[in-house]
Amino acid sequence: MGYRVAIAGATGAVGREILTTLAERAFPADDVVALASERSAGVSVSFGEDDDLKVQDLSTFDFKGTDILLSSPGAKVSAEQSPRAAKAGAIVIDNTSHFRMDPDVPLVVPEVNPEDIAGYTRRNIIANPNCSTIQMVLALKPLHELARIKRVVVATYQSVSGGGKDAMDELFNQTRGIYVNEPVRPELFTKQIAFNVIPQVDAFMEDGSTKEEWKMVVETKKILDPAILVSATCVRVPVFIGHAEAINVEFENPIDEAEAREVLRNQPGISVVDHRVDEGYVTPAECAGEDHVYVSRIRCDPTVENGLSLWVVSDNLRKGAALNAVQIAETLTSDYLN
Ligand SMILES: NC(=O)c1ccc[n+]([C@@H]2O[C@H](COP(=O)([O-])OP(=O)(O)OC[C@H]3O[C@@H](n4cnc5c(N)ncnc54)[C@H](OP(=O)(O)O)[C@@H]3O)[C@@H](O)[C@H]2O)c1
């Protein structure tokens, strides 16, 4: 018997990718319901090769009988709707930032801390981490087991799809506009994004960091180890899909490049592509549509005692959002719900 699954935010960048991922992986669903705002009620979204689903209004949807809700309608909407669904008996896998740091809500990357899923019973909610965190902790996990990480310094190069469908349109329209000499009018982004890079993702915090940077710090601690120190600089770049990260790691214990490469190669969810020749590394354009997190440019950092630098790239809509959420749902159904 299959599950009754609902997708909130089904018309968005993440929601559409969730529908694609569920169909591709043949998730055991008997019934799939697409939900979005009142504005989208009645429009169709594709599900798999042949199916179209009529979108229903999330705010009035009755969750009774729904087994799993995969939710990405934005943090404010999730804050209200996810507990409502959970109360009606659905287990919610929430993609927004709202529940991630709630101590009663597990924050899960299935290849890193699948055992934490068991804690879903406290609120009937499991949180999906931030896209930049997911790809980083997946690469850090085997390295931490090998030599114990003390400190991580990361700079991100984040694609515009991390900001949703309207952010993708803004890059497209600005790029076209610049070619025909139209004035640039930033709307979602704080500055021109076409032919530019912006060192601000999400709002500023009191200490001068941005919320996206804070998320990488606290989420890494919650998922991997509270002892790990993280210093992050998050940057938006004019790329449609795929986040890249330049990561520098300091370890407690000695680590050499060959060992690091070996443990990364053996880590599920990771592909190492690391040849010291032209084109011997992965870029965002090549990882779009792919499931894995790609690690390249693995090299020792001789400026600290036990240091290593790496380049980590992944499709933010897939492993950074939809795929990770569907993997959580798969583990939930196979290990807890049958
Ligand atoms: N993009 C990423 O890489 C990524 C990664 C991880 C997590 N997330 C998180 O996932 C969430 C969605 O991101 P996204 O990129 O998919 O954004 P998006 O493309 O802007 O899509 C937003 C979705 O939310 C729906 N929505 C907006 N207001 C709503 C309301 N009042 N009631 C019901 N549904 C509403 C929209 O429906 P309408 O079409 O009807 O407006 C749309 O389906 C955000 O919280 C984001 O932080 C995104």
The ligand as an SDF file (V2000), in Angstrom:
LIG
                    3D

 48 52  0  0  0  0  0  0  0  0999 V2000
   15.6390   27.3000   -3.8940 N   0  0  0  0  0  0  0  0  0  0  0  0
   16.4510   26.5800   -3.1210 C   0  0  0  0  0  0  0  0  0  0  0  0
   17.5590   26.1850   -3.5270 O   0  0  0  0  0  0  0  0  0  0  0  0
   16.0320   26.2280   -1.7360 C   0  0  0  0  0  0  0  0  0  0  0  0
   16.7800   25.2970   -1.0580 C   0  0  0  0  0  0  0  0  0  0  0  0
   16.4060   24.9270    0.2230 C   0  0  0  0  0  0  0  0  0  0  0  0
   15.2930   25.5090    0.7880 C   0  0  0  0  0  0  0  0  0  0  0  0
   14.5730   26.4380    0.1120 N   0  0  0  0  0  0  0  0  0  0  0  0
   13.4060   27.0240    0.7730 C   0  0  0  0  0  0  0  0  0  0  0  0
   12.2140   26.5220    0.1940 O   0  0  0  0  0  0  0  0  0  0  0  0
   11.2050   27.5320    0.1890 C   0  0  0  0  0  0  0  0  0  0  0  0
   10.6800   27.7330   -1.2220 C   0  0  0  0  0  0  0  0  0  0  0  0
   11.7370   28.0560   -2.0750 O   0  0  0  0  0  0  0  0  0  0  0  0
   11.5630   28.1190   -3.6440 P   0  0  0  0  0  0  0  0  0  0  0  0
   12.9180   28.3450   -4.1430 O   0  0  0  0  0  0  0  0  0  0  0  0
   10.7680   26.9880   -4.1860 O   0  0  0  0  0  0  0  0  0  0  0  0
   10.6880   29.4760   -3.8090 O   0  0  0  0  0  0  0  0  0  0  0  0
    9.7400   29.9200   -5.0100 P   0  0  0  0  0  0  0  0  0  0  0  0
   10.2300   29.4000   -6.3030 O   0  0  0  0  0  0  0  0  0  0  0  0
    9.5680   31.3770   -4.8510 O   0  0  0  0  0  0  0  0  0  0  0  0
    8.3430   29.1890   -4.6960 O   0  0  0  0  0  0  0  0  0  0  0  0
    7.5610   29.5340   -3.5920 C   0  0  0  0  0  0  0  0  0  0  0  0
    6.3990   28.5510   -3.4650 C   0  0  0  0  0  0  0  0  0  0  0  0
    5.6690   28.8690   -2.2820 O   0  0  0  0  0  0  0  0  0  0  0  0
    4.3140   29.1130   -2.6410 C   0  0  0  0  0  0  0  0  0  0  0  0
    3.7200   30.1250   -1.7730 N   0  0  0  0  0  0  0  0  0  0  0  0
    4.1020   31.4180   -1.6200 C   0  0  0  0  0  0  0  0  0  0  0  0
    3.2550   32.0600   -0.7660 N   0  0  0  0  0  0  0  0  0  0  0  0
    2.3330   31.1320   -0.3890 C   0  0  0  0  0  0  0  0  0  0  0  0
    1.1950   31.1760    0.4560 C   0  0  0  0  0  0  0  0  0  0  0  0
    0.8270   32.2950    1.0970 N   0  0  0  0  0  0  0  0  0  0  0  0
    0.4710   30.0500    0.6170 N   0  0  0  0  0  0  0  0  0  0  0  0
    0.8030   28.9100   -0.0250 C   0  0  0  0  0  0  0  0  0  0  0  0
    1.8790   28.8040   -0.8490 N   0  0  0  0  0  0  0  0  0  0  0  0
    2.6290   29.9140   -1.0310 C   0  0  0  0  0  0  0  0  0  0  0  0
    4.3540   29.5850   -4.0550 C   0  0  0  0  0  0  0  0  0  0  0  0
    3.0790   29.4130   -4.6420 O   0  0  0  0  0  0  0  0  0  0  0  0
    2.5040   30.4380   -5.7480 P   0  0  0  0  0  0  0  0  0  0  0  0
    3.1490   30.0360   -7.0390 O   0  0  0  0  0  0  0  0  0  0  0  0
    1.0550   30.1680   -5.6900 O   0  0  0  0  0  0  0  0  0  0  0  0
    2.8830   31.8190   -5.2990 O   0  0  0  0  0  0  0  0  0  0  0  0
    5.4180   28.6490   -4.6380 C   0  0  0  0  0  0  0  0  0  0  0  0
    4.8440   27.4020   -4.8920 O   0  0  0  0  0  0  0  0  0  0  0  0
   11.8460   28.7580    0.8080 C   0  0  0  0  0  0  0  0  0  0  0  0
   11.5200   28.7970    2.1810 O   0  0  0  0  0  0  0  0  0  0  0  0
   13.3200   28.5190    0.6250 C   0  0  0  0  0  0  0  0  0  0  0  0
   14.0960   29.1610    1.6130 O   0  0  0  0  0  0  0  0  0  0  0  0
   14.9080   26.7990   -1.1340 C   0  0  0  0  0  0  0  0  0  0  0  0
  1  2  1  0
  2  3  2  0
  2  4  1  0
  4  5  1  0
  4 48  2  0
  5  6  2  0
  6  7  1  0
  7  8  2  0
  8  9  1  0
  8 48  1  0
  9 10  1  0
  9 46  1  0
 10 11  1  0
 11 12  1  0
 11 44  1  0
 12 13  1  0
 13 14  1  0
 14 15  2  0
 14 16  1  0
 14 17  1  0
 17 18  1  0
 18 19  2  0
 18 20  1  0
 18 21  1  0
 21 22  1  0
 22 23  1  0
 23 24  1  0
 23 42  1  0
 24 25  1  0
 25 26  1  0
 25 36  1  0
 26 27  1  0
 26 35  1  0
 27 28  2  0
 28 29  1  0
 29 30  1  0
 29 35  2  0
 30 31  1  0
 30 32  2  0
 32 33  1  0
 33 34  2  0
 34 35  1  0
 36 37  1  0
 36 42  1  0
 37 38  1  0
 38 39  2  0
 38 40  1  0
 38 41  1  0
 42 43  1  0
 44 45  1  0
 44 46  1  0
 46 47  1  0
M  CHG  2   8   1  16  -1
M  END
$$$$
